[in-house]
Amino acid sequence: MIGQRRCISVTGDLPIPINMIVGKEINFVGTHRFHEEFAVAARLISERRIDVRPLISDSVPVEDALGAFALAGDRSRAMKVQLTFAGAA
């Protein structure tokens, strides 16, 4: 596979060159982001009104980010994988 691309929160139609995607074996993933809801969720987590710790199956140092992404891709072993940063509270 040549590469992976993510398309986040597109509104309206988006012409996609499907022949190029297939020909170059690109893995194209779409997702939608809810800006307002994300801010509310981040605030509630920060205020400890929502506890997400039970959802985090693994915490991995950012230096091993590639390993963390591999782990996160294995749904038989991981639910949510968190990257940790030295000195972060």
Gaussian input, Z-matrix of N, CA and C with variables (Angstrom, degrees):
# hf/3-21g

backbone

0 1
 N
 C     1     B1
 C     2     B2     1     A1
 N     3     B3     2     A2     1     D1
 C     4     B4     3     A3     2     D2
 C     5     B5     4     A4     3     D3
 N     6     B6     5     A5     4     D4
 C     7     B7     6     A6     5     D5
 C     8     B8     7     A7     6     D6
 N     9     B9     8     A8     7     D7
 C    10    B10     9     A9     8     D8
 C    11    B11    10    A10     9     D9
 N    12    B12    11    A11    10    D10
 C    13    B13    12    A12    11    D11
 C    14    B14    13    A13    12    D12
 N    15    B15    14    A14    13    D13
 C    16    B16    15    A15    14    D14
 C    17    B17    16    A16    15    D15
 N    18    B18    17    A17    16    D16
 C    19    B19    18    A18    17    D17
 C    20    B20    19    A19    18    D18
 N    21    B21    20    A20    19    D19
 C    22    B22    21    A21    20    D20
 C    23    B23    22    A22    21    D21
 N    24    B24    23    A23    22    D22
 C    25    B25    24    A24    23    D23
 C    26    B26    25    A25    24    D24
 N    27    B27    26    A26    25    D25
 C    28    B28    27    A27    26    D26
 C    29    B29    28    A28    27    D27
 N    30    B30    29    A29    28    D28
 C    31    B31    30    A30    29    D29
 C    32    B32    31    A31    30    D30
 N    33    B33    32    A32    31    D31
 C    34    B34    33    A33    32    D32
 C    35    B35    34    A34    33    D33
 N    36    B36    35    A35    34    D34
 C    37    B37    36    A36    35    D35
 C    38    B38    37    A37    36    D36
 N    39    B39    38    A38    37    D37
 C    40    B40    39    A39    38    D38
 C    41    B41    40    A40    39    D39
 N    42    B42    41    A41    40    D40
 C    43    B43    42    A42    41    D41
 C    44    B44    43    A43    42    D42
 N    45    B45    44    A44    43    D43
 C    46    B46    45    A45    44    D44
 C    47    B47    46    A46    45    D45
 N    48    B48    47    A47    46    D46
 C    49    B49    48    A48    47    D47
 C    50    B50    49    A49    48    D48
 N    51    B51    50    A50    49    D49
 C    52    B52    51    A51    50    D50
 C    53    B53    52    A52    51    D51
 N    54    B54    53    A53    52    D52
 C    55    B55    54    A54    53    D53
 C    56    B56    55    A55    54    D54
 N    57    B57    56    A56    55    D55
 C    58    B58    57    A57    56    D56
 C    59    B59    58    A58    57    D57
 N    60    B60    59    A59    58    D58
 C    61    B61    60    A60    59    D59
 C    62    B62    61    A61    60    D60
 N    63    B63    62    A62    61    D61
 C    64    B64    63    A63    62    D62
 C    65    B65    64    A64    63    D63
 N    66    B66    65    A65    64    D64
 C    67    B67    66    A66    65    D65
 C    68    B68    67    A67    66    D66
 N    69    B69    68    A68    67    D67
 C    70    B70    69    A69    68    D68
 C    71    B71    70    A70    69    D69
 N    72    B72    71    A71    70    D70
 C    73    B73    72    A72    71    D71
 C    74    B74    73    A73    72    D72
 N    75    B75    74    A74    73    D73
 C    76    B76    75    A75    74    D74
 C    77    B77    76    A76    75    D75
 N    78    B78    77    A77    76    D76
 C    79    B79    78    A78    77    D77
 C    80    B80    79    A79    78    D78
 N    81    B81    80    A80    79    D79
 C    82    B82    81    A81    80    D80
 C    83    B83    82    A82    81    D81
 N    84    B84    83    A83    82    D82
 C    85    B85    84    A84    83    D83
 C    86    B86    85    A85    84    D84
 N    87    B87    86    A86    85    D85
 C    88    B88    87    A87    86    D86
 C    89    B89    88    A88    87    D87
 N    90    B90    89    A89    88    D88
 C    91    B91    90    A90    89    D89
 C    92    B92    91    A91    90    D90
 N    93    B93    92    A92    91    D91
 C    94    B94    93    A93    92    D92
 C    95    B95    94    A94    93    D93
 N    96    B96    95    A95    94    D94
 C    97    B97    96    A96    95    D95
 C    98    B98    97    A97    96    D96
 N    99    B99    98    A98    97    D97
 C   100   B100    99    A99    98    D98
 C   101   B101   100   A100    99    D99
 N   102   B102   101   A101   100   D100
 C   103   B103   102   A102   101   D101
 C   104   B104   103   A103   102   D102
 N   105   B105   104   A104   103   D103
 C   106   B106   105   A105   104   D104
 C   107   B107   106   A106   105   D105
 N   108   B108   107   A107   106   D106
 C   109   B109   108   A108   107   D107
 C   110   B110   109   A109   108   D108
 N   111   B111   110   A110   109   D109
 C   112   B112   111   A111   110   D110
 C   113   B113   112   A112   111   D111
 N   114   B114   113   A113   112   D112
 C   115   B115   114   A114   113   D113
 C   116   B116   115   A115   114   D114
 N   117   B117   116   A116   115   D115
 C   118   B118   117   A117   116   D116
 C   119   B119   118   A118   117   D117
 N   120   B120   119   A119   118   D118
 C   121   B121   120   A120   119   D119
 C   122   B122   121   A121   120   D120
 N   123   B123   122   A122   121   D121
 C   124   B124   123   A123   122   D122
 C   125   B125   124   A124   123   D123
 N   126   B126   125   A125   124   D124
 C   127   B127   126   A126   125   D125
 C   128   B128   127   A127   126   D126
 N   129   B129   128   A128   127   D127
 C   130   B130   129   A129   128   D128
 C   131   B131   130   A130   129   D129
 N   132   B132   131   A131   130   D130
 C   133   B133   132   A132   131   D131
 C   134   B134   133   A133   132   D132
 N   135   B135   134   A134   133   D133
 C   136   B136   135   A135   134   D134
 C   137   B137   136   A136   135   D135
 N   138   B138   137   A137   136   D136
 C   139   B139   138   A138   137   D137
 C   140   B140   139   A139   138   D138
 N   141   B141   140   A140   139   D139
 C   142   B142   141   A141   140   D140
 C   143   B143   142   A142   141   D141
 N   144   B144   143   A143   142   D142
 C   145   B145   144   A144   143   D143
 C   146   B146   145   A145   144   D144
 N   147   B147   146   A146   145   D145
 C   148   B148   147   A147   146   D146
 C   149   B149   148   A148   147   D147
 N   150   B150   149   A149   148   D148
 C   151   B151   150   A150   149   D149
 C   152   B152   151   A151   150   D150
 N   153   B153   152   A152   151   D151
 C   154   B154   153   A153   152   D152
 C   155   B155   154   A154   153   D153
 N   156   B156   155   A155   154   D154
 C   157   B157   156   A156   155   D155
 C   158   B158   157   A157   156   D156
 N   159   B159   158   A158   157   D157
 C   160   B160   159   A159   158   D158
 C   161   B161   160   A160   159   D159
 N   162   B162   161   A161   160   D160
 C   163   B163   162   A162   161   D161
 C   164   B164   163   A163   162   D162
 N   165   B165   164   A164   163   D163
 C   166   B166   165   A165   164   D164
 C   167   B167   166   A166   165   D165
 N   168   B168   167   A167   166   D166
 C   169   B169   168   A168   167   D167
 C   170   B170   169   A169   168   D168
 N   171   B171   170   A170   169   D169
 C   172   B172   171   A171   170   D170
 C   173   B173   172   A172   171   D171
 N   174   B174   173   A173   172   D172
 C   175   B175   174   A174   173   D173
 C   176   B176   175   A175   174   D174
 N   177   B177   176   A176   175   D175
 C   178   B178   177   A177   176   D176
 C   179   B179   178   A178   177   D177
 N   180   B180   179   A179   178   D178
 C   181   B181   180   A180   179   D179
 C   182   B182   181   A181   180   D180
 N   183   B183   182   A182   181   D181
 C   184   B184   183   A183   182   D182
 C   185   B185   184   A184   183   D183
 N   186   B186   185   A185   184   D184
 C   187   B187   186   A186   185   D185
 C   188   B188   187   A187   186   D186
 N   189   B189   188   A188   187   D187
 C   190   B190   189   A189   188   D188
 C   191   B191   190   A190   189   D189
 N   192   B192   191   A191   190   D190
 C   193   B193   192   A192   191   D191
 C   194   B194   193   A193   192   D192
 N   195   B195   194   A194   193   D193
 C   196   B196   195   A195   194   D194
 C   197   B197   196   A196   195   D195
 N   198   B198   197   A197   196   D196
 C   199   B199   198   A198   197   D197
 C   200   B200   199   A199   198   D198
 N   201   B201   200   A200   199   D199
 C   202   B202   201   A201   200   D200
 C   203   B203   202   A202   201   D201
 N   204   B204   203   A203   202   D202
 C   205   B205   204   A204   203   D203
 C   206   B206   205   A205   204   D204
 N   207   B207   206   A206   205   D205
 C   208   B208   207   A207   206   D206
 C   209   B209   208   A208   207   D207
 N   210   B210   209   A209   208   D208
 C   211   B211   210   A210   209   D209
 C   212   B212   211   A211   210   D210
 N   213   B213   212   A212   211   D211
 C   214   B214   213   A213   212   D212
 C   215   B215   214   A214   213   D213
 N   216   B216   215   A215   214   D214
 C   217   B217   216   A216   215   D215
 C   218   B218   217   A217   216   D216
 N   219   B219   218   A218   217   D217
 C   220   B220   219   A219   218   D218
 C   221   B221   220   A220   219   D219
 N   222   B222   221   A221   220   D220
 C   223   B223   222   A222   221   D221
 C   224   B224   223   A223   222   D222
 N   225   B225   224   A224   223   D223
 C   226   B226   225   A225   224   D224
 C   227   B227   226   A226   225   D225
 N   228   B228   227   A227   226   D226
 C   229   B229   228   A228   227   D227
 C   230   B230   229   A229   228   D228
 N   231   B231   230   A230   229   D229
 C   232   B232   231   A231   230   D230
 C   233   B233   232   A232   231   D231
 N   234   B234   233   A233   232   D232
 C   235   B235   234   A234   233   D233
 C   236   B236   235   A235   234   D234
 N   237   B237   236   A236   235   D235
 C   238   B238   237   A237   236   D236
 C   239   B239   238   A238   237   D237
 N   240   B240   239   A239   238   D238
 C   241   B241   240   A240   239   D239
 C   242   B242   241   A241   240   D240
 N   243   B243   242   A242   241   D241
 C   244   B244   243   A243   242   D242
 C   245   B245   244   A244   243   D243
 N   246   B246   245   A245   244   D244
 C   247   B247   246   A246   245   D245
 C   248   B248   247   A247   246   D246
 N   249   B249   248   A248   247   D247
 C   250   B250   249   A249   248   D248
 C   251   B251   250   A250   249   D249
 N   252   B252   251   A251   250   D250
 C   253   B253   252   A252   251   D251
 C   254   B254   253   A253   252   D252
 N   255   B255   254   A254   253   D253
 C   256   B256   255   A255   254   D254
 C   257   B257   256   A256   255   D255
 N   258   B258   257   A257   256   D256
 C   259   B259   258   A258   257   D257
 C   260   B260   259   A259   258   D258
 N   261   B261   260   A260   259   D259
 C   262   B262   261   A261   260   D260
 C   263   B263   262   A262   261   D261
 N   264   B264   263   A263   262   D262
 C   265   B265   264   A264   263   D263
 C   266   B266   265   A265   264   D264

   B1=1.4515
   B2=1.5313
   B3=1.3068
   B4=1.4633
   B5=1.5208
   B6=1.3189
   B7=1.4563
   B8=1.5072
   B9=1.2932
   B10=1.4529
   B11=1.5140
   B12=1.3069
   B13=1.4612
   B14=1.5193
   B15=1.3267
   B16=1.4679
   B17=1.5112
   B18=1.3054
   B19=1.4578
   B20=1.5234
   B21=1.3273
   B22=1.4589
   B23=1.5168
   B24=1.3249
   B25=1.4553
   B26=1.5251
   B27=1.3114
   B28=1.4613
   B29=1.5208
   B30=1.3117
   B31=1.4593
   B32=1.5192
   B33=1.2914
   B34=1.4611
   B35=1.5197
   B36=1.3205
   B37=1.4566
   B38=1.5192
   B39=1.3091
   B40=1.4549
   B41=1.5230
   B42=1.3398
   B43=1.4638
   B44=1.5287
   B45=1.3118
   B46=1.4565
   B47=1.5272
   B48=1.3455
   B49=1.4679
   B50=1.5313
   B51=1.3251
   B52=1.4612
   B53=1.5251
   B54=1.3505
   B55=1.4697
   B56=1.5248
   B57=1.3287
   B58=1.4577
   B59=1.5289
   B60=1.3255
   B61=1.4629
   B62=1.5193
   B63=1.3336
   B64=1.4638
   B65=1.5262
   B66=1.3360
   B67=1.4597
   B68=1.5160
   B69=1.3127
   B70=1.4691
   B71=1.5236
   B72=1.3196
   B73=1.4661
   B74=1.5262
   B75=1.3178
   B76=1.4626
   B77=1.5251
   B78=1.3101
   B79=1.4552
   B80=1.5288
   B81=1.3200
   B82=1.4662
   B83=1.5186
   B84=1.3289
   B85=1.4607
   B86=1.5174
   B87=1.3049
   B88=1.4589
   B89=1.5185
   B90=1.3055
   B91=1.4580
   B92=1.5237
   B93=1.2999
   B94=1.4589
   B95=1.5183
   B96=1.2958
   B97=1.4638
   B98=1.5244
   B99=1.2981
   B100=1.4565
   B101=1.5269
   B102=1.3280
   B103=1.4621
   B104=1.5316
   B105=1.3176
   B106=1.4669
   B107=1.5231
   B108=1.3271
   B109=1.4561
   B110=1.5262
   B111=1.3331
   B112=1.4594
   B113=1.5274
   B114=1.3183
   B115=1.4672
   B116=1.5274
   B117=1.3174
   B118=1.4691
   B119=1.5252
   B120=1.3312
   B121=1.4647
   B122=1.5257
   B123=1.3313
   B124=1.4666
   B125=1.5259
   B126=1.3230
   B127=1.4713
   B128=1.5289
   B129=1.3331
   B130=1.4634
   B131=1.5239
   B132=1.3355
   B133=1.4642
   B134=1.5230
   B135=1.3295
   B136=1.4677
   B137=1.5219
   B138=1.3276
   B139=1.4657
   B140=1.5259
   B141=1.3060
   B142=1.4685
   B143=1.5235
   B144=1.3187
   B145=1.4681
   B146=1.5183
   B147=1.3303
   B148=1.4627
   B149=1.5211
   B150=1.3306
   B151=1.4606
   B152=1.5261
   B153=1.3240
   B154=1.4670
   B155=1.5303
   B156=1.3141
   B157=1.4694
   B158=1.5244
   B159=1.3415
   B160=1.4648
   B161=1.5395
   B162=1.3201
   B163=1.4646
   B164=1.5228
   B165=1.3343
   B166=1.4629
   B167=1.5244
   B168=1.3338
   B169=1.4635
   B170=1.5234
   B171=1.3421
   B172=1.4598
   B173=1.5242
   B174=1.3304
   B175=1.4633
   B176=1.5205
   B177=1.3314
   B178=1.4609
   B179=1.5271
   B180=1.3461
   B181=1.4713
   B182=1.5294
   B183=1.3215
   B184=1.4640
   B185=1.5275
   B186=1.3274
   B187=1.4656
   B188=1.5262
   B189=1.3285
   B190=1.4669
   B191=1.5262
   B192=1.3272
   B193=1.4677
   B194=1.5225
   B195=1.3267
   B196=1.4687
   B197=1.5208
   B198=1.3265
   B199=1.4557
   B200=1.5174
   B201=1.3310
   B202=1.4658
   B203=1.5216
   B204=1.3344
   B205=1.4621
   B206=1.5253
   B207=1.3259
   B208=1.4669
   B209=1.5247
   B210=1.3201
   B211=1.4637
   B212=1.5228
   B213=1.3244
   B214=1.4692
   B215=1.5226
   B216=1.3162
   B217=1.4604
   B218=1.5091
   B219=1.3192
   B220=1.4670
   B221=1.5238
   B222=1.3084
   B223=1.4726
   B224=1.5251
   B225=1.3334
   B226=1.4636
   B227=1.5300
   B228=1.3465
   B229=1.4609
   B230=1.5171
   B231=1.3273
   B232=1.4663
   B233=1.5203
   B234=1.3258
   B235=1.4589
   B236=1.5236
   B237=1.3315
   B238=1.4636
   B239=1.5222
   B240=1.3286
   B241=1.4594
   B242=1.5227
   B243=1.3138
   B244=1.4656
   B245=1.5254
   B246=1.3390
   B247=1.4606
   B248=1.5197
   B249=1.3263
   B250=1.4593
   B251=1.5268
   B252=1.3167
   B253=1.4562
   B254=1.5187
   B255=1.3285
   B256=1.4684
   B257=1.5207
   B258=1.3120
   B259=1.4551
   B260=1.5145
   B261=1.3319
   B262=1.4725
   B263=1.5173
   B264=1.2981
   B265=1.4691
   B266=1.5039
   A1=107.99
   A2=116.56
   A3=122.79
   A4=111.89
   A5=117.82
   A6=118.54
   A7=113.16
   A8=114.24
   A9=121.27
   A10=108.40
   A11=116.27
   A12=122.54
   A13=108.68
   A14=115.21
   A15=120.66
   A16=108.71
   A17=114.55
   A18=121.67
   A19=106.07
   A20=116.86
   A21=120.98
   A22=110.08
   A23=115.65
   A24=124.10
   A25=114.89
   A26=115.71
   A27=120.76
   A28=108.57
   A29=116.38
   A30=119.97
   A31=107.95
   A32=116.05
   A33=120.09
   A34=111.38
   A35=115.68
   A36=121.33
   A37=110.65
   A38=115.58
   A39=122.15
   A40=108.09
   A41=117.83
   A42=118.82
   A43=109.75
   A44=115.78
   A45=121.10
   A46=108.82
   A47=117.53
   A48=121.05
   A49=110.68
   A50=116.56
   A51=122.07
   A52=112.42
   A53=118.40
   A54=119.92
   A55=111.27
   A56=117.82
   A57=120.98
   A58=110.56
   A59=116.91
   A60=120.80
   A61=110.30
   A62=116.56
   A63=120.76
   A64=110.27
   A65=116.89
   A66=121.23
   A67=113.71
   A68=117.36
   A69=121.43
   A70=112.10
   A71=116.56
   A72=122.71
   A73=111.80
   A74=115.52
   A75=121.26
   A76=109.03
   A77=116.22
   A78=122.24
   A79=106.80
   A80=117.83
   A81=123.11
   A82=108.68
   A83=116.79
   A84=122.04
   A85=109.02
   A86=116.51
   A87=120.88
   A88=110.96
   A89=115.43
   A90=121.00
   A91=108.15
   A92=116.07
   A93=120.16
   A94=108.34
   A95=116.23
   A96=122.02
   A97=107.91
   A98=116.04
   A99=122.08
   A100=108.00
   A101=116.77
   A102=122.24
   A103=112.25
   A104=117.17
   A105=119.90
   A106=111.26
   A107=116.84
   A108=120.11
   A109=111.28
   A110=116.92
   A111=120.58
   A112=110.16
   A113=117.30
   A114=121.36
   A115=110.64
   A116=117.07
   A117=120.89
   A118=109.83
   A119=116.88
   A120=120.52
   A121=110.98
   A122=117.56
   A123=121.02
   A124=110.70
   A125=116.85
   A126=120.58
   A127=110.65
   A128=117.02
   A129=120.78
   A130=111.77
   A131=116.46
   A132=120.07
   A133=109.60
   A134=117.42
   A135=122.16
   A136=111.47
   A137=116.44
   A138=121.71
   A139=112.13
   A140=116.96
   A141=124.36
   A142=112.85
   A143=115.47
   A144=119.58
   A145=110.18
   A146=116.41
   A147=122.71
   A148=106.68
   A149=116.55
   A150=121.74
   A151=108.65
   A152=116.58
   A153=120.50
   A154=112.04
   A155=117.79
   A156=120.33
   A157=113.66
   A158=120.05
   A159=118.39
   A160=113.70
   A161=117.21
   A162=120.70
   A163=112.59
   A164=117.58
   A165=121.94
   A166=108.80
   A167=115.36
   A168=119.53
   A169=112.18
   A170=117.24
   A171=120.83
   A172=110.35
   A173=115.90
   A174=122.95
   A175=106.93
   A176=116.06
   A177=121.68
   A178=108.73
   A179=118.05
   A180=119.71
   A181=110.92
   A182=116.46
   A183=121.24
   A184=111.36
   A185=117.42
   A186=120.45
   A187=111.77
   A188=117.73
   A189=122.24
   A190=110.35
   A191=116.35
   A192=120.84
   A193=112.19
   A194=117.91
   A195=119.45
   A196=110.99
   A197=116.63
   A198=120.14
   A199=111.85
   A200=116.34
   A201=120.69
   A202=111.09
   A203=116.68
   A204=119.45
   A205=111.17
   A206=117.11
   A207=119.98
   A208=110.04
   A209=116.60
   A210=121.23
   A211=110.75
   A212=116.96
   A213=121.02
   A214=111.64
   A215=117.07
   A216=120.56
   A217=113.87
   A218=117.63
   A219=122.26
   A220=109.06
   A221=116.48
   A222=121.52
   A223=113.15
   A224=118.01
   A225=119.50
   A226=111.13
   A227=117.38
   A228=121.70
   A229=114.28
   A230=117.79
   A231=119.04
   A232=111.28
   A233=115.32
   A234=121.03
   A235=108.76
   A236=116.89
   A237=122.93
   A238=107.38
   A239=115.60
   A240=121.05
   A241=107.97
   A242=115.70
   A243=122.45
   A244=109.43
   A245=116.47
   A246=120.52
   A247=108.45
   A248=116.76
   A249=121.08
   A250=109.25
   A251=115.56
   A252=122.61
   A253=108.48
   A254=117.66
   A255=121.91
   A256=109.70
   A257=115.95
   A258=120.64
   A259=114.39
   A260=118.01
   A261=120.26
   A262=109.20
   A263=115.17
   A264=120.31
   A265=110.62
   D1=135.90
   D2=-178.74
   D3=-76.18
   D4=-44.74
   D5=-176.63
   D6=-172.07
   D7=176.52
   D8=178.69
   D9=-129.86
   D10=139.23
   D11=178.32
   D12=-128.87
   D13=144.39
   D14=175.32
   D15=-118.38
   D16=139.39
   D17=177.01
   D18=-115.13
   D19=115.71
   D20=-174.57
   D21=-110.10
   D22=122.00
   D23=168.79
   D24=54.28
   D25=61.47
   D26=175.51
   D27=-87.79
   D28=136.62
   D29=173.88
   D30=-110.21
   D31=139.03
   D32=-178.76
   D33=82.16
   D34=-174.12
   D35=-179.42
   D36=-79.54
   D37=145.31
   D38=178.26
   D39=-131.59
   D40=112.59
   D41=178.24
   D42=-69.17
   D43=126.37
   D44=-177.87
   D45=-117.46
   D46=128.26
   D47=179.47
   D48=-76.93
   D49=80.43
   D50=-172.59
   D51=-59.23
   D52=-36.02
   D53=178.94
   D54=-62.72
   D55=-39.76
   D56=177.72
   D57=-66.64
   D58=-42.19
   D59=-179.97
   D60=-60.86
   D61=-45.58
   D62=179.72
   D63=-68.69
   D64=-46.50
   D65=-177.21
   D66=-62.08
   D67=-35.52
   D68=-179.64
   D69=-95.54
   D70=4.37
   D71=178.64
   D72=54.46
   D73=47.44
   D74=179.04
   D75=-87.28
   D76=133.35
   D77=175.06
   D78=-89.79
   D79=110.77
   D80=-175.63
   D81=-107.56
   D82=120.04
   D83=-176.30
   D84=-119.46
   D85=131.54
   D86=177.17
   D87=-104.89
   D88=146.12
   D89=176.36
   D90=-149.09
   D91=161.20
   D92=179.42
   D93=-123.21
   D94=137.29
   D95=-177.83
   D96=-114.36
   D97=134.44
   D98=178.13
   D99=-106.79
   D100=98.54
   D101=-172.43
   D102=-56.59
   D103=-52.52
   D104=-176.00
   D105=-64.99
   D106=-42.45
   D107=-179.11
   D108=-65.47
   D109=-35.62
   D110=179.35
   D111=-62.61
   D112=-44.07
   D113=179.64
   D114=-62.43
   D115=-42.30
   D116=178.77
   D117=-64.09
   D118=-45.45
   D119=-179.85
   D120=-61.66
   D121=-44.21
   D122=179.42
   D123=-61.37
   D124=-40.60
   D125=179.29
   D126=-65.12
   D127=-45.38
   D128=-179.12
   D129=-63.87
   D130=-37.63
   D131=176.50
   D132=-67.28
   D133=-44.55
   D134=179.64
   D135=-60.39
   D136=-38.35
   D137=179.45
   D138=-80.24
   D139=-0.19
   D140=-178.37
   D141=60.17
   D142=29.33
   D143=175.00
   D144=-85.80
   D145=-18.50
   D146=173.38
   D147=-125.37
   D148=129.41
   D149=179.93
   D150=-104.04
   D151=108.66
   D152=-178.55
   D153=-94.22
   D154=-2.44
   D155=-177.33
   D156=-54.65
   D157=-38.60
   D158=178.64
   D159=-63.51
   D160=-18.89
   D161=179.83
   D162=-83.77
   D163=-19.36
   D164=-175.63
   D165=-88.35
   D166=111.38
   D167=-178.92
   D168=-85.82
   D169=-27.43
   D170=-176.84
   D171=-147.40
   D172=147.25
   D173=171.63
   D174=-122.35
   D175=126.97
   D176=-173.43
   D177=-128.16
   D178=135.21
   D179=176.83
   D180=-60.10
   D181=143.29
   D182=-177.72
   D183=-57.54
   D184=-26.55
   D185=178.19
   D186=-61.62
   D187=-22.59
   D188=177.86
   D189=-110.03
   D190=39.82
   D191=-177.47
   D192=-58.99
   D193=-39.27
   D194=179.56
   D195=-61.77
   D196=-42.54
   D197=176.35
   D198=-64.48
   D199=-37.07
   D200=178.44
   D201=-63.58
   D202=-42.43
   D203=178.73
   D204=-66.60
   D205=-37.64
   D206=176.43
   D207=-63.03
   D208=-44.14
   D209=178.08
   D210=-62.12
   D211=-45.17
   D212=-179.30
   D213=-61.96
   D214=-29.18
   D215=179.65
   D216=-76.60
   D217=-11.45
   D218=-179.69
   D219=-99.69
   D220=91.24
   D221=-175.91
   D222=-66.14
   D223=-14.48
   D224=176.73
   D225=-77.87
   D226=-16.12
   D227=-177.54
   D228=-115.53
   D229=-22.26
   D230=-172.18
   D231=-139.66
   D232=147.38
   D233=173.64
   D234=-100.54
   D235=-66.72
   D236=175.14
   D237=-131.49
   D238=131.02
   D239=179.86
   D240=-109.06
   D241=128.15
   D242=-176.98
   D243=-105.91
   D244=131.56
   D245=172.36
   D246=-84.18
   D247=135.22
   D248=177.78
   D249=-110.29
   D250=149.80
   D251=-178.69
   D252=-122.30
   D253=133.27
   D254=-179.54
   D255=-57.08
   D256=133.46
   D257=177.97
   D258=82.32
   D259=-3.53
   D260=179.64
   D261=-77.91
   D262=141.57
   D263=179.96
   D264=-86.88

